Amino acid sequence: MEMRDKDVVRMKQFSQNLRDQRLEKGFSQKDLAFKSGASPSYIKRLERKEPSPNPCIAILFHLADGLEVEPKVLLPATDWELRDPTASEVE
């Protein structure tokens, strides 16, 4: 099953968010792996910006715990969050 274009973009943003947060904390991939319970190779794959690794919700929470951030920090914005709040609803 191929990922939709929007899913690919979101996975790339997740990868970038994960890497940015890890570097902001001064963690190596190995440090984050230890803190989150994931393997260093899995962290590397997640940060590669390739759509193939599709992390489950549990790993998202483990990564967020390891980085000491809210899970939402790692997630890309949704269309709902990006919509213009001043735009009128379709009637």
mmCIF file of the C-alpha atoms, coordinates in Angstrom:
data_MODEL
# 
_entry.id   MODEL 
# 
loop_
_atom_site.group_PDB 
_atom_site.id 
_atom_site.type_symbol 
_atom_site.label_atom_id 
_atom_site.label_alt_id 
_atom_site.label_comp_id 
_atom_site.label_asym_id 
_atom_site.label_entity_id 
_atom_site.label_seq_id 
_atom_site.pdbx_PDB_ins_code 
_atom_site.Cartn_x 
_atom_site.Cartn_y 
_atom_site.Cartn_z 
_atom_site.occupancy 
_atom_site.B_iso_or_equiv 
_atom_site.pdbx_formal_charge 
_atom_site.auth_seq_id 
_atom_site.auth_comp_id 
_atom_site.auth_asym_id 
_atom_site.auth_atom_id 
_atom_site.pdbx_PDB_model_num 
ATOM 1  C CA . MET A 1 1  ? 0.000   0.000  0.000  1.00 0.00 ? 1  MET A CA 1 
ATOM 2  C CA . GLU A 1 2  ? 1.500   3.298  -1.088 1.00 0.00 ? 2  GLU A CA 1 
ATOM 3  C CA . MET A 1 3  ? 1.371   6.355  1.091  1.00 0.00 ? 3  MET A CA 1 
ATOM 4  C CA . ARG A 1 4  ? -0.631  9.291  -0.144 1.00 0.00 ? 4  ARG A CA 1 
ATOM 5  C CA . ASP A 1 5  ? 1.306   12.430 -1.016 1.00 0.00 ? 5  ASP A CA 1 
ATOM 6  C CA . LYS A 1 6  ? -0.016  14.199 2.077  1.00 0.00 ? 6  LYS A CA 1 
ATOM 7  C CA . ASP A 1 7  ? 1.149   11.309 4.258  1.00 0.00 ? 7  ASP A CA 1 
ATOM 8  C CA . VAL A 1 8  ? 4.635   11.487 2.754  1.00 0.00 ? 8  VAL A CA 1 
ATOM 9  C CA . VAL A 1 9  ? 4.823   15.217 3.483  1.00 0.00 ? 9  VAL A CA 1 
ATOM 10 C CA . ARG A 1 10 ? 3.623   14.662 7.048  1.00 0.00 ? 10 ARG A CA 1 
ATOM 11 C CA . MET A 1 11 ? 6.126   11.859 7.651  1.00 0.00 ? 11 MET A CA 1 
ATOM 12 C CA . LYS A 1 12 ? 8.941   14.092 6.381  1.00 0.00 ? 12 LYS A CA 1 
ATOM 13 C CA . GLN A 1 13 ? 7.812   16.853 8.739  1.00 0.00 ? 13 GLN A CA 1 
ATOM 14 C CA . PHE A 1 14 ? 7.673   14.384 11.640 1.00 0.00 ? 14 PHE A CA 1 
ATOM 15 C CA . SER A 1 15 ? 11.221  13.282 10.775 1.00 0.00 ? 15 SER A CA 1 
ATOM 16 C CA . GLN A 1 16 ? 12.440  16.875 10.753 1.00 0.00 ? 16 GLN A CA 1 
ATOM 17 C CA . ASN A 1 17 ? 10.623  17.695 14.010 1.00 0.00 ? 17 ASN A CA 1 
ATOM 18 C CA . LEU A 1 18 ? 12.134  14.650 15.695 1.00 0.00 ? 18 LEU A CA 1 
ATOM 19 C CA . ARG A 1 19 ? 15.644  15.547 14.553 1.00 0.00 ? 19 ARG A CA 1 
ATOM 20 C CA . ASP A 1 20 ? 15.234  19.215 15.501 1.00 0.00 ? 20 ASP A CA 1 
ATOM 21 C CA . GLN A 1 21 ? 14.046  18.326 19.002 1.00 0.00 ? 21 GLN A CA 1 
ATOM 22 C CA . ARG A 1 22 ? 16.822  15.777 19.483 1.00 0.00 ? 22 ARG A CA 1 
ATOM 23 C CA . LEU A 1 23 ? 19.498  18.269 18.444 1.00 0.00 ? 23 LEU A CA 1 
ATOM 24 C CA . GLU A 1 24 ? 17.929  21.041 20.534 1.00 0.00 ? 24 GLU A CA 1 
ATOM 25 C CA . LYS A 1 25 ? 18.268  18.772 23.577 1.00 0.00 ? 25 LYS A CA 1 
ATOM 26 C CA . GLY A 1 26 ? 21.859  17.960 22.630 1.00 0.00 ? 26 GLY A CA 1 
ATOM 27 C CA . PHE A 1 27 ? 21.121  14.238 22.302 1.00 0.00 ? 27 PHE A CA 1 
ATOM 28 C CA . SER A 1 28 ? 22.794  11.851 19.921 1.00 0.00 ? 28 SER A CA 1 
ATOM 29 C CA . GLN A 1 29 ? 20.614  9.266  18.213 1.00 0.00 ? 29 GLN A CA 1 
ATOM 30 C CA . LYS A 1 30 ? 22.043  6.744  20.673 1.00 0.00 ? 30 LYS A CA 1 
ATOM 31 C CA . ASP A 1 31 ? 21.079  8.977  23.635 1.00 0.00 ? 31 ASP A CA 1 
ATOM 32 C CA . LEU A 1 32 ? 17.506  9.275  22.385 1.00 0.00 ? 32 LEU A CA 1 
ATOM 33 C CA . ALA A 1 33 ? 17.355  5.546  21.745 1.00 0.00 ? 33 ALA A CA 1 
ATOM 34 C CA . PHE A 1 34 ? 18.367  4.859  25.338 1.00 0.00 ? 34 PHE A CA 1 
ATOM 35 C CA . LYS A 1 35 ? 15.889  7.387  26.746 1.00 0.00 ? 35 LYS A CA 1 
ATOM 36 C CA . SER A 1 36 ? 12.986  6.192  24.568 1.00 0.00 ? 36 SER A CA 1 
ATOM 37 C CA . GLY A 1 37 ? 13.606  2.462  24.490 1.00 0.00 ? 37 GLY A CA 1 
ATOM 38 C CA . ALA A 1 38 ? 13.954  2.448  20.704 1.00 0.00 ? 38 ALA A CA 1 
ATOM 39 C CA . SER A 1 39 ? 17.026  1.170  18.909 1.00 0.00 ? 39 SER A CA 1 
ATOM 40 C CA . PRO A 1 40 ? 19.550  3.662  17.506 1.00 0.00 ? 40 PRO A CA 1 
ATOM 41 C CA . SER A 1 41 ? 18.961  2.236  14.029 1.00 0.00 ? 41 SER A CA 1 
ATOM 42 C CA . TYR A 1 42 ? 15.211  2.879  14.357 1.00 0.00 ? 42 TYR A CA 1 
ATOM 43 C CA . ILE A 1 43 ? 15.844  6.497  15.396 1.00 0.00 ? 43 ILE A CA 1 
ATOM 44 C CA . LYS A 1 44 ? 18.118  6.852  12.365 1.00 0.00 ? 44 LYS A CA 1 
ATOM 45 C CA . ARG A 1 45 ? 15.428  5.454  10.039 1.00 0.00 ? 45 ARG A CA 1 
ATOM 46 C CA . LEU A 1 46 ? 12.787  7.771  11.499 1.00 0.00 ? 46 LEU A CA 1 
ATOM 47 C CA . GLU A 1 47 ? 15.010  10.794 10.934 1.00 0.00 ? 47 GLU A CA 1 
ATOM 48 C CA . ARG A 1 48 ? 15.873  9.817  7.364  1.00 0.00 ? 48 ARG A CA 1 
ATOM 49 C CA . LYS A 1 49 ? 12.773  11.578 5.981  1.00 0.00 ? 49 LYS A CA 1 
ATOM 50 C CA . GLU A 1 50 ? 11.756  8.492  4.078  1.00 0.00 ? 50 GLU A CA 1 
ATOM 51 C CA . PRO A 1 51 ? 8.131   7.405  4.247  1.00 0.00 ? 51 PRO A CA 1 
ATOM 52 C CA . SER A 1 52 ? 8.911   3.740  4.944  1.00 0.00 ? 52 SER A CA 1 
ATOM 53 C CA . PRO A 1 53 ? 9.101   3.761  8.755  1.00 0.00 ? 53 PRO A CA 1 
ATOM 54 C CA . ASN A 1 54 ? 5.575   4.239  9.982  1.00 0.00 ? 54 ASN A CA 1 
ATOM 55 C CA . PRO A 1 55 ? 5.868   4.649  13.757 1.00 0.00 ? 55 PRO A CA 1 
ATOM 56 C CA . CYS A 1 56 ? 3.046   3.484  15.975 1.00 0.00 ? 56 CYS A CA 1 
ATOM 57 C CA . ILE A 1 57 ? 1.473   5.796  18.519 1.00 0.00 ? 57 ILE A CA 1 
ATOM 58 C CA . ALA A 1 58 ? 3.304   4.060  21.374 1.00 0.00 ? 58 ALA A CA 1 
ATOM 59 C CA . ILE A 1 59 ? 6.737   4.934  19.948 1.00 0.00 ? 59 ILE A CA 1 
ATOM 60 C CA . LEU A 1 60 ? 5.599   8.524  19.484 1.00 0.00 ? 60 LEU A CA 1 
ATOM 61 C CA . PHE A 1 61 ? 4.900   8.730  23.218 1.00 0.00 ? 61 PHE A CA 1 
ATOM 62 C CA . HIS A 1 62 ? 8.209   7.025  24.091 1.00 0.00 ? 62 HIS A CA 1 
ATOM 63 C CA . LEU A 1 63 ? 10.136  9.446  21.865 1.00 0.00 ? 63 LEU A CA 1 
ATOM 64 C CA . ALA A 1 64 ? 8.331   12.433 23.367 1.00 0.00 ? 64 ALA A CA 1 
ATOM 65 C CA . ASP A 1 65 ? 9.067   11.155 26.879 1.00 0.00 ? 65 ASP A CA 1 
ATOM 66 C CA . GLY A 1 66 ? 12.726  10.678 25.990 1.00 0.00 ? 66 GLY A CA 1 
ATOM 67 C CA . LEU A 1 67 ? 12.897  14.230 24.640 1.00 0.00 ? 67 LEU A CA 1 
ATOM 68 C CA . GLU A 1 68 ? 10.829  15.579 27.532 1.00 0.00 ? 68 GLU A CA 1 
ATOM 69 C CA . VAL A 1 69 ? 8.376   17.270 25.164 1.00 0.00 ? 69 VAL A CA 1 
ATOM 70 C CA . GLU A 1 70 ? 4.674   16.923 24.451 1.00 0.00 ? 70 GLU A CA 1 
ATOM 71 C CA . PRO A 1 71 ? 3.960   14.437 21.631 1.00 0.00 ? 71 PRO A CA 1 
ATOM 72 C CA . LYS A 1 72 ? 2.289   17.188 19.611 1.00 0.00 ? 72 LYS A CA 1 
ATOM 73 C CA . VAL A 1 73 ? 5.690   18.887 19.235 1.00 0.00 ? 73 VAL A CA 1 
ATOM 74 C CA . LEU A 1 74 ? 6.794   15.997 17.024 1.00 0.00 ? 74 LEU A CA 1 
ATOM 75 C CA . LEU A 1 75 ? 3.662   15.911 14.894 1.00 0.00 ? 75 LEU A CA 1 
ATOM 76 C CA . PRO A 1 76 ? 3.175   18.033 11.787 1.00 0.00 ? 76 PRO A CA 1 
ATOM 77 C CA . ALA A 1 77 ? 0.258   20.418 11.611 1.00 0.00 ? 77 ALA A CA 1 
ATOM 78 C CA . THR A 1 78 ? -2.950  19.032 10.168 1.00 0.00 ? 78 THR A CA 1 
ATOM 79 C CA . ASP A 1 79 ? -5.072  20.679 7.500  1.00 0.00 ? 79 ASP A CA 1 
ATOM 80 C CA . TRP A 1 80 ? -7.510  21.579 10.256 1.00 0.00 ? 80 TRP A CA 1 
ATOM 81 C CA . GLU A 1 81 ? -4.806  23.431 12.200 1.00 0.00 ? 81 GLU A CA 1 
ATOM 82 C CA . LEU A 1 82 ? -3.583  25.202 9.072  1.00 0.00 ? 82 LEU A CA 1 
ATOM 83 C CA . ARG A 1 83 ? -6.938  26.506 7.931  1.00 0.00 ? 83 ARG A CA 1 
ATOM 84 C CA . ASP A 1 84 ? -7.581  30.229 8.063  1.00 0.00 ? 84 ASP A CA 1 
ATOM 85 C CA . PRO A 1 85 ? -9.732  30.913 11.149 1.00 0.00 ? 85 PRO A CA 1 
ATOM 86 C CA . THR A 1 86 ? -11.024 34.085 9.502  1.00 0.00 ? 86 THR A CA 1 
ATOM 87 C CA . ALA A 1 87 ? -12.315 32.229 6.455  1.00 0.00 ? 87 ALA A CA 1 
ATOM 88 C CA . SER A 1 88 ? -16.037 31.694 6.431  1.00 0.00 ? 88 SER A CA 1 
ATOM 89 C CA . GLU A 1 89 ? -17.396 28.184 6.544  1.00 0.00 ? 89 GLU A CA 1 
ATOM 90 C CA . VAL A 1 90 ? -18.998 26.773 3.397  1.00 0.00 ? 90 VAL A CA 1 
ATOM 91 C CA . GLU A 1 91 ? -22.736 27.103 3.730  1.00 0.00 ? 91 GLU A CA 1 
# 
